[in-house]
Amino acid sequence: MQKYILSSWLESNVEQLDPKLSQRVFTTSNVMVVYYVYEPGLHFDAHSHPQEQVTLVQSGRLVIDVEGETLELKRGDICCILPNVQHSTLVLGDEPVESINIFTPIADQVIIQK
């Protein structure tokens, strides 16, 4: 029986979702963890997904609009967005935003619904 899974962000494949948004994905049988890099100027349109999303901001400043409520996140902030809730994302300032996002339940990828 397997007791652990060991990996490294440095060895993970980078997927370019947008010219200003890249991701690295780590999955287990129960959770998906995504390391995002949002470049300055990124605006990700309103969307939802059936997974719960927990975002941990590692650097930079990010605005998340959750169904009309504006949240400004900075390094160290954690935000949970519940399943099927519309939200959009905007990078503030000239610094890239790095975040770790946890999605559950598990899927092959984040399921984006616009």
N, C-alpha and C positions, 0 to 999 in steps of 0.2 A: 504494500500500500504506500502510495506517495505521501510524504509528510510535508513537503514544501515545494514552492515554485520560486526559482531565483532568476532574475532578469536584470537588465540595465537599460535606462533610457538612452544611454550612449550607444547601445547596440540595436535599438529598435528602429524599424523602418520609419522614415518620415513620409507622411502622406500630405500632399499639398491640396487642401480643400478649396482654396481660393488663393489668388496671388498674395493676400495679406493674412492668411490663416493656415497654419500647419498643425498636424497632430501626430502623436506617437501613442499607440494603443497597447495596453496590457490587459489580458483577460484571464479569469479563472472560471471555475464552474459556477460561481455565484455573483461575481462582480466584474465590471469593466472599469478600468482606470485609464483616463486619457490625459496626456500632457499636451496642452495647447500653447501655441505662440501666436498671439494676435499682434500684427504689425500696426504702427500708427496709421490712423485714418480708416481702420476697418470699421464698417458698420454691417452687422449681421442682422438681416431682416427678421421680423417677427415670425416665430415658429413655435412648435411644441413637439413633444415626443412622449411616448407612453412610459418611458423610464423616469424615475426620480433622479434628479441631478444635484450633486453637491459640488460646489465650486470653491476651491481654496486658492486664493490669489497669492502668487509667489513674488511678483514684481509688477510695477506699473499701476495704472489706474483704469478702471473699467466701469462703464455705466450699463446696468442691466435694467431695462424697462419691463416690469412684470405686470401685464394687463393694465397699463396706465400709471403704475406706481414706479417712480424712478429711484433706483438704488445705486449709490456710488461706492464702489469697492476699491480698496487699496491693499497693498502688501499686508498679509496677515489676516485679512477678512475671509470669512466663510459664509456662503449663502447656499441654502437648499431651495430648489425649485421643484415643486410637486409635479407628479405626472399630469400630462395633458394641459398644462398651464402655458398660455402664450407668453413669450418673452423675446426681447431683442437685445443686442449687445453693441456697444460703441466704445472704442478705445479713446481715452482722454489723453491729451498731450502728445509729446514727441517720443515717448519711451515705449518700447514693445511691452506687452503684457504677457506674462507667463503664468499659467494656472494649471492646477491638477484638478481634474473633474472625475467624480465617481458616479457611475450610472448603474442603477439596479431597477428591475431585474436584468439579467445578462441578455445580451443580443450580440449578433456578429458585428454590429456597428450601431452607432447612435441613429435612431430612426427619426428623421426630420419630417415633420408635418407642417405645411404652411397653411 
